[in-house]
Amino acid sequence: ILLLFCIVAYYYFRNPIVAHKEAIPLDKHEEHDESSQFKIRLLVVNRSGKNLHHLRVVDKIPFLAHLTKSHSGVLQPHKTMTTEKKDTLLIWEIDGLDPYEERLITYSIKSTLRLYGGIHLPPTKIKYELKSGNEKKAYSNAVHVFSKRKE
């Protein structure tokens, strides 16, 4: 009975939004096998049977990289801001997600310096409203991109 209660509680209290972030190197230098340009893909999935309203997706690009203008994403960011620490914030506004709907957000970044150790992309924050009006938050995974340098 306790095991059944735990399974039901997990499905009832879990976050309805799942977000997965990944970075794909776009250009590789043959002599060093390192990349300075990355395509970032963020998959946002509503895994519940409820409609979610007023989604706000906020992603941060560290000051070591900048957004390239030639990104081929379908969803363009509604706002692009710079923080005090010179990081770039990308903000997407999505009206709603239907039950089990997925959205794919893509953009490209380019590092301002040559990456010898790699770059850390922090988790993406997603704010959303339930039908009852409660505002909740969800986070994606953080991405560590390492360059494989040949000696």
N, C-alpha and C positions, 0 to 999 in steps of 0.2 A: 504494500500500500504506500509506503514511504517512497519507493522508487517511482511509482506511478505519479504521486504528488509532485515529485521533483521534475519529472518530464513535463507535466502540464504547466508547472510554474515557469519553467524555462521558456516554453513557447508563448506563454502569456506575457512575460516581462522582458523578452528580448527586444532589441531595437529593430524597428521595421525597415530601417535604411541600412543597406550594405554598400560600402564604397571601397573600390579597389583601385590603387594608383600604381602605375608602372612607368618606367623611363626606358626608351629604346634609343640607343646611339644611332645617329643618322650618318655621320661621316667618320671614317677611321683612317688615320694616317698609317701608311704601310710600314714605315720604319719604326714607329713606336707603338702601334696598335692601341692608340688612345683616341678618344673622341672629345670634341668640344661643343657639339650640337646634339640635342636630344629632343625626341618627340615624347611628350608626356600624354598618357592616356588615363583618364579617370572614368571609371564605370560606376554609375550610381543606379542601384536597383531597389525598388520597393518590393520587399519580400512578404508583405502582409496583404491581407484581403481588404484593406481600407484605403480610401483616397487620402493622399497627403497634399496639403495646400501650401502655397507661398514658400517654396524652397529657395534658400539662399546659399549658394556654394561659394566658399571663400578659400582661395588657394594662395599660398605665399611662395614667391620666387626669391631665393637668397640674393644678396647684393653681388655675389660673384657671377651671376648670370642675368641675362635680360631677355625679354620676350622678343621673338623675331616677328616682323610684320608679315612674313609670308607663311603664317601658320594656316593650315588647311582645314581647320575645324568648322563644323556646321554651326555649332552654337558659339557665337561670338560673345566675349565678356561684355557685360553692361557697363562696368566701371573698371578702370585701371588706376590704382593709386600708389603712391610711394610713401613708405613709413619714415619715421625719424632715423631708423638705422639703415636707410637706403634700400630696404627690401621692397619688392613690388607685390602688391595685392591685386589679384584678379577676382572679380565678383560677377557671378552669373545669377540672374533672377529667373527662376522657373515657376510658372503659374501653378502647376500641380503634377503629381504622378498618380496614375491610375494603379489599381492593384496589379502587382507583378510586372510593372512596366520598367524598362531599362532606359537610361540615357547615357550616351557616350560623349564625353567632352575631351577634345584633343587640342593641343597647342604645342608650339616648338619654342625651345629656349636655346640660347647660345651662351657659353661661358665667356667672360671677358678676359680671363687668363687661361693659360694652358693648365690642364688638370693633371697633376701627378699623383695625387692621393685619392681623388674622387670628390664628389659633392653630395651633400645631404639635403634632401627635399622634405620639409616637414609635412605632417599629416594635413589633409584638407578638412576643413570644418564645414558641416552642412547643418543649417538651421531649417526647421520645417514646422508646420502647424498641423495638428490633427483636426478632425471635424469638430471636436468639442472646443477648439480654440486654444488648447494648450500648446505652448511652443517648446520644442525639444531640440536636442543637438545630437549629431552623430559625427564620427571621425573616420577618415580612411587610414590606411597604413602609411608609415613613413617610408621613403625610398632612399637607399644608399646606392649611389652609382659609383663604382670603382673603375678606374682605368687600369688596364693590364699592360704595364710598360715592360718592354723587352730590354734587358741590360746588354 
